Amino acid sequence: IDHSIVESFGAGGKTCITARVYPKTAVGDDARLFVFNNGSSAVGITRLSAWTMLQPSVNG
């Protein structure tokens, strides 16, 4: 609800990384994306999609 979670999916949805971000420093044009690799081989980004999530609804 506070816009502090980012989920990243890779390998056709087989891999998921969830991270917490701090939205006050990543709003609008100040938002940045950094990709890193802790392995020994180079990794290339071939496609990147980003979207805004809808407001949550509570069933009750």
N, C-alpha and C positions, 0 to 999 in steps of 0.2 A: 504494500500500500504506500510505502514511503519512497518508492522508485529506487531502492538501493540494491536490487538483485539483478544480475545479468546472467543469462544462461546461454552457453555456446554449444552447438552441436556439430559433430564432425563424423567422418566415415559413414556418410549416408544415414545419420541418426544413431549409429552404434555407440558413439562416444558423446558424453555430455560433461561440460564443465560449468559449475555454478560458482559465481563469485559475488561478493558484496562490493558495491561501489559507493561513493559518497557524492550524492547528486548536487550538493551546493557548489562543488568544484567542477561539475561536468554537466552544465546546462547549455542548451542551444549551441552556439558557435564555439563555446569553450569545451565541448565534448571531444574526446580523442579516443582512438583505439590503437593499442599497441599489441603486436603479436610477437611472441618469443618462443624459442625452442630450447629445451634443456638437453636435447639429444646431440648426436654427433653428425647427423645428416641435415642438409638444408631442407626446409619445408617451404612450399609455395602456396599462396592463397589463390585458388582458381575462381572462387565465387564467394561473395559475401552478401548476405541479405540482412536487413535490419528493419524493424517495424515497431510501432507503438502498440502496446497492449491496451485492450479495453478496460474500463473500470470493472472491478470485481462485483459480483452479485452474491448475496448471502441468501441461501434457501433456508427458510425457517418457519 
